[in-house]
Amino acid sequence: MTAAPPRPLLPVADPATLGIDPARLAQMSALIERHIAEERYPGAQFAMARNGRLVALHTFGRSSTDPAQAATDDTLWLLFSQTKVIVAAAVWQLVDQGAVRFADRIADHVSGFEKNGKGEVTVLQVLTHQGGFPSATVGPEAWADHERLRQVVCDFTLDWTPGSKVAYHGLSAHWVAAVLIEAVTGRDFRQVIREDLLGPLGIEDVLVGVPEGQLARCADMHTAQEGTMAPNLDMRAEAWRTAGVPGGGGYATAAGMQAFYQMLLNGGTLGGRRVLSPRVCQYAIRNHTGDRVDENMGMPMHRGIGPHLRGLTPTIRGLGTLAAPNTFGHGGAGSSYSWADPDSGVSFTYLSNARADEPWHSVRLDQISNLAHAAIVEP
């Protein structure tokens, strides 16, 4: 574990002074150190905040194995699908501005999207994984060519009738959201996120599209190969890191993600600066799919318009079994989770740099999140 001093956006507080049990956080650190010793992943970072203050930030292991490089508190970690909540929040801003309604059809704003039977697909359906095109893909050739990107998205075909199912749209729905943002604003979606959503808050360490000058800070995502951890070379490439793939290509520090989630807990403000209205936050962070089973996840996911919620079902992914029902957040494939608990004002981020297989991945997430929830010992 590194001892490098943090550079958080949030003011730092001692956990015990905010009703957080340091012993539980120490247990979490020990668990992560054991994972690294067992070569489950090369490195990790976690952070916790409460009521606008950062109470924990810890970094472990290596950001890269080839060449070996120690992770620091400034390391940027691949968010995978945690990126979805950030992109969705940029759409929430457009709703706040009156430029978009959640009930709008995508085709109302993106001419051509009505092709292949998609004319009635709404913004709400897309962002709650009910759009009907979970298997659609966008190839690397369209990442940097946004005219081509728009055409690819318009050419998506349906797998089933929109609204008839809930099924996770891993790498399709948020490309549609990106094209929607660009159609409405006339600007690159990455620029909109950077300048309109994150920039006014001073959040510099959450990046959807990593600038060239920040590439060296990115941790390598690893995969297990013949008993060793090897960097994923495709995700080491500059084209991947700069593209800001909206369904899974953002990078961040855990402290940066805590600033973002504390903003959501505070109804759209951080440090006295507002980027979202309380009402749009309340509406988006609501269970819009009930207890319907997500056919990709095999369980109810209680989808909000971006994040998902704990709900009252026996199991849930990543947020922790012990979570309060209205706890909300999102994970990153096989590697990470962030969540926030409106009841306690606590938020939490855990990031790692290897994509682990099931069932081990879900078990460790439940252990880590439950330790975080158990650390909340005072109201």
C-alpha positions in Angstrom: 0.0 0.0 0.0 1.4 3.4 -0.9 1.9 6.2 1.5 1.7 9.0 -1.0 -0.4 11.9 0.2 -3.8 12.3 -1.4 -4.8 15.3 -3.5 -8.5 15.1 -3.0 -11.1 17.6 -4.2 -13.1 16.9 -1.1 -11.8 18.2 2.3 -10.3 15.4 4.4 -11.7 14.3 7.8 -10.8 11.6 10.2 -13.3 8.7 9.8 -14.0 8.3 13.5 -15.2 11.9 13.7 -17.8 11.2 11.1 -19.1 8.0 12.6 -17.0 5.7 10.4 -15.2 2.8 12.1 -11.5 2.8 11.2 -11.2 -0.9 12.2 -13.6 -1.9 9.4 -11.6 0.1 6.9 -8.5 -1.7 8.1 -10.2 -5.0 7.5 -11.0 -3.9 4.0 -7.3 -2.9 3.4 -6.2 -6.3 4.7 -8.6 -8.1 2.4 -7.4 -6.1 -0.6 -3.7 -6.8 0.3 -4.5 -10.5 0.5 -6.1 -10.4 -3.0 -3.0 -8.8 -4.3 -0.8 -11.3 -2.6 -2.9 -14.1 -4.2 -2.4 -12.4 -7.6 -6.1 -11.8 -8.1 -5.2 -8.3 -9.4 -2.0 -6.2 -9.5 -3.4 -3.1 -7.8 -6.4 -1.4 -6.3 -7.7 1.8 -4.7 -10.6 2.6 -2.5 -12.1 5.8 -1.1 -15.0 6.7 1.2 -16.7 10.0 1.8 -19.4 11.3 4.1 -21.4 14.5 4.0 -19.0 16.2 1.6 -15.7 15.1 3.3 -13.3 12.4 2.3 -12.7 9.9 5.2 -10.5 7.3 3.4 -8.3 7.0 0.4 -6.0 4.0 0.1 -3.9 2.8 -2.9 -2.4 -0.7 -3.2 0.0 -2.6 -5.4 0.9 -1.9 -9.0 -0.7 0.1 -11.8 1.2 -1.9 -14.4 3.1 -5.2 -14.4 5.0 -4.8 -17.7 6.9 -2.7 -16.9 6.3 -2.9 -13.1 5.0 0.4 -11.8 3.6 1.2 -8.4 0.1 2.6 -8.2 -0.3 6.0 -6.5 -3.2 8.1 -5.2 -3.0 9.9 -8.6 -3.3 6.8 -10.7 -6.3 6.8 -13.1 -8.2 3.5 -13.2 -10.4 2.1 -15.9 -14.0 2.5 -14.9 -15.5 0.1 -17.4 -19.3 0.5 -17.0 -19.1 2.9 -14.1 -18.7 5.4 -17.0 -22.4 4.9 -17.8 -23.5 7.0 -14.8 -21.3 9.9 -15.8 -22.6 9.9 -19.4 -26.2 9.6 -18.2 -25.7 12.6 -15.9 -24.8 14.7 -18.9 -28.2 13.8 -20.4 -29.8 14.8 -17.1 -28.3 18.2 -17.6 -30.0 18.5 -21.0 -33.3 17.6 -19.3 -32.7 20.3 -16.7 -32.1 22.8 -19.5 -35.4 21.9 -21.2 -33.5 20.6 -24.3 -34.5 17.0 -23.8 -37.2 15.1 -22.0 -36.8 11.6 -20.7 -40.1 10.8 -22.5 -38.7 12.0 -25.9 -38.0 9.6 -28.6 -34.3 9.4 -29.6 -35.4 10.0 -33.2 -36.9 13.4 -32.1 -33.3 14.6 -31.8 -31.3 12.2 -33.9 -32.6 12.1 -37.4 -32.2 8.6 -38.9 -32.4 6.7 -35.6 -35.9 5.6 -36.5 -34.4 3.1 -38.9 -35.0 -0.6 -38.3 -38.0 -0.1 -36.2 -36.4 2.2 -33.6 -38.7 5.2 -34.1 -40.5 4.9 -30.7 -37.4 4.2 -28.6 -37.3 6.8 -25.8 -34.5 8.3 -23.8 -35.8 6.7 -20.7 -35.9 3.2 -22.3 -32.3 3.6 -23.6 -30.9 4.7 -20.2 -32.8 2.0 -18.2 -31.7 -0.8 -20.5 -35.1 -1.3 -22.1 -34.1 0.0 -25.6 -34.3 -3.4 -27.3 -30.7 -3.5 -28.8 -28.4 -5.0 -26.2 -26.3 -6.8 -28.7 -25.5 -3.8 -31.0 -21.9 -2.7 -31.2 -19.7 0.2 -32.3 -16.4 -0.7 -33.7 -13.1 1.2 -33.1 -13.3 2.7 -36.6 -16.1 4.9 -35.4 -14.6 6.0 -32.0 -12.9 9.1 -33.4 -15.1 9.6 -36.5 -18.3 11.0 -34.9 -20.2 11.4 -38.2 -19.6 7.7 -38.8 -20.5 7.0 -35.2 -23.9 8.6 -35.7 -24.5 6.5 -38.8 -23.5 3.3 -37.0 -25.9 4.1 -34.1 -28.7 4.9 -36.5 -28.1 1.5 -38.2 -28.6 -0.5 -34.9 -31.2 -3.2 -35.2 -33.6 -4.4 -32.6 -33.3 -7.7 -30.7 -36.7 -7.4 -29.2 -39.6 -4.8 -28.8 -38.4 -1.8 -26.9 -39.9 -1.7 -23.4 -40.8 -5.3 -23.4 -37.8 -6.5 -21.4 -35.0 -5.2 -19.1 -31.7 -6.5 -20.4 -28.3 -4.8 -19.8 -27.1 -3.0 -22.9 -23.4 -3.2 -22.1 -21.8 -1.4 -25.0 -24.8 0.0 -27.0 -27.1 2.2 -25.1 -24.6 4.8 -24.0 -23.3 5.2 -27.6 -26.8 6.3 -28.3 -26.7 8.7 -25.3 -23.4 10.1 -26.7 -24.9 10.7 -30.1 -27.9 12.3 -28.5 -25.7 14.7 -26.5 -23.9 15.6 -29.7 -27.1 16.1 -31.7 -28.6 18.4 -29.1 -25.5 20.4 -28.2 -23.6 20.4 -31.5 -20.4 19.5 -29.5 -18.4 16.4 -28.9 -20.0 14.5 -26.0 -16.6 14.2 -24.2 -16.3 18.0 -24.3 -19.8 18.4 -22.9 -19.0 16.1 -20.0 -15.7 17.8 -19.3 -16.9 21.4 -19.6 -20.5 21.4 -18.5 -20.7 18.5 -16.0 -17.4 17.9 -14.3 -15.4 21.1 -15.0 -17.7 23.5 -13.1 -17.3 21.3 -10.0 -13.5 21.2 -10.3 -13.5 17.4 -10.8 -10.4 16.9 -12.9 -9.7 13.2 -12.1 -12.9 11.7 -13.7 -12.2 11.5 -17.4 -14.4 10.3 -20.3 -11.7 10.6 -23.0 -8.2 10.9 -21.4 -6.3 13.9 -22.7 -2.9 13.1 -24.2 -1.1 14.8 -21.3 -2.8 12.5 -18.8 -2.2 9.2 -20.5 0.8 8.2 -18.4 -1.4 8.2 -15.3 -3.6 5.4 -16.6 -3.3 2.0 -14.9 -3.2 -1.0 -17.3 -6.2 -3.3 -17.2 -5.0 -6.8 -16.8 -6.2 -10.3 -17.8 -5.1 -13.6 -16.5 -2.9 -15.5 -18.9 -1.4 -18.9 -18.1 -1.3 -18.2 -14.4 0.1 -14.6 -14.7 -1.3 -11.2 -15.0 -0.7 -9.5 -18.4 -1.7 -6.0 -19.5 -4.6 -5.9 -22.0 -2.7 -4.3 -24.9 -5.9 -3.2 -26.6 -6.9 -1.2 -23.5 -3.3 0.2 -23.2 -3.6 1.8 -26.7 -4.0 5.5 -26.9 -7.0 5.2 -29.2 -8.9 3.3 -26.5 -8.0 5.7 -23.7 -8.7 8.9 -25.6 -12.0 7.6 -27.1 -14.0 7.8 -23.9 -16.2 4.8 -24.9 -19.4 5.9 -23.1 -20.5 2.5 -22.0 -17.1 1.5 -20.5 -14.1 3.6 -21.3 -13.8 6.3 -18.6 -10.9 6.6 -16.2 -10.8 8.1 -12.7 -9.3 8.1 -9.3 -11.4 6.8 -6.4 -11.2 10.3 -4.9 -12.6 11.8 -8.1 -15.5 9.4 -8.1 -16.2 10.2 -4.5 -16.5 13.9 -5.4 -18.9 13.0 -8.2 -21.1 10.8 -6.0 -21.1 13.3 -3.2 -22.4 15.8 -5.7 -25.3 13.4 -6.5 -26.0 12.9 -2.8 -26.1 16.7 -2.4 -28.8 17.2 -5.0 -26.5 18.3 -7.8 -24.1 20.6 -6.0 -20.5 20.3 -4.8 -18.6 23.1 -2.9 -21.4 25.5 -3.6 -21.4 24.9 -7.3 -24.5 23.5 -9.0 -24.6 21.4 -12.2 -27.8 19.5 -11.7 -31.2 20.3 -10.1 -32.3 18.4 -7.0 -35.5 17.3 -8.9 -33.6 15.8 -11.8 -31.4 13.9 -9.4 -34.4 12.6 -7.5 -36.1 11.5 -10.7 -33.1 9.8 -12.2 -32.0 8.1 -9.0 -35.3 6.2 -8.7 -36.3 2.6 -9.4 -37.9 2.8 -12.9 -37.9 -1.0 -13.6 -39.4 -2.3 -10.3 -38.5 -5.9 -9.5 -38.4 -7.0 -13.2 -35.5 -9.3 -13.8 -32.7 -8.0 -15.9 -32.3 -10.9 -18.4 -28.6 -10.3 -18.7 -27.9 -10.2 -15.0 -30.4 -12.9 -14.0 -31.9 -10.8 -11.1 -33.8 -7.6 -10.6 -31.5 -4.6 -10.9 -33.9 -1.8 -10.0 -32.7 0.4 -12.8 -32.5 4.2 -12.4 -31.7 6.4 -15.3 -28.0 5.6 -15.2 -27.3 4.0 -11.8 -29.2 1.1 -10.3 -30.5 0.7 -6.7 -30.3 -1.9 -4.0 -34.1 -2.4 -3.5 -35.5 -5.1 -1.3 -34.6 -8.2 -3.2 -32.5 -10.9 -1.5 -29.5 -10.3 -3.8 -28.0 -7.4 -5.8 -24.8 -6.9 -7.7 -22.0 -4.9 -6.2 -23.8 -2.5 -3.9 -23.5 -4.9 -0.9 -26.2 -7.0 0.7 -26.2 -4.8 3.7 -27.0 -1.6 1.7 -30.0 0.5 2.5 -32.7 0.0 -0.1 -32.2 3.4 -1.8 -28.4 3.0 -2.1 -27.5 3.6 -5.8 -24.4 3.1 -7.9 -22.8 1.1 -10.7 -20.0 -1.3 -11.3 -17.3 -1.9 -13.9 -16.9 -5.3 -15.5 -15.2 -7.7 -13.2 -13.2 -5.0 -11.5 -14.9 -2.2 -9.6 -18.0 -0.5 -8.0 -19.1 2.9 -6.8 -22.2 3.6 -4.7 -23.8 6.2 -2.5 -26.3 5.9 0.4 -28.7 8.8 0.8 -29.7 7.6 4.3 -26.2 8.0 5.7 -24.6 10.5 3.3 -21.8 7.9 2.7 -20.4 7.1 -0.7 -17.8 4.5 -1.6 -15.6 3.6 -4.6 -13.5 0.5 -5.1 -11.3 0.2 -8.2 -8.9 -2.6 -9.4 -7.0 -3.3 -12.5 -7.8 -6.8 -13.5 -11.1 -8.2 -14.8 -12.0 -11.1 -12.5 -14.2 -14.1 -13.4 -17.5 -15.0 -11.7 -18.4 -16.1 -9.1 -15.3 -14.8 -7.3 -15.8 -11.2 -8.6 -19.3 -10.8 -7.2 -18.4 -12.5 -3.9 -15.4 -10.1 -3.3 -17.6 -7.1 -4.2 -20.2 -8.1 -1.6 -17.4 -8.6 1.0 -15.9 -5.2 0.3 -19.1 -3.3 0.1 -20.5 -5.0 3.2 -17.3 -4.0 5.1 -17.9 -0.4 3.9 -21.6 -0.5 5.1 -20.6 -2.1 8.4 -18.1 0.8 9.0 -21.1 3.2 9.2 -21.6 3.0 13.0 -23.2 6.4 13.7 -26.3 8.0 12.0 
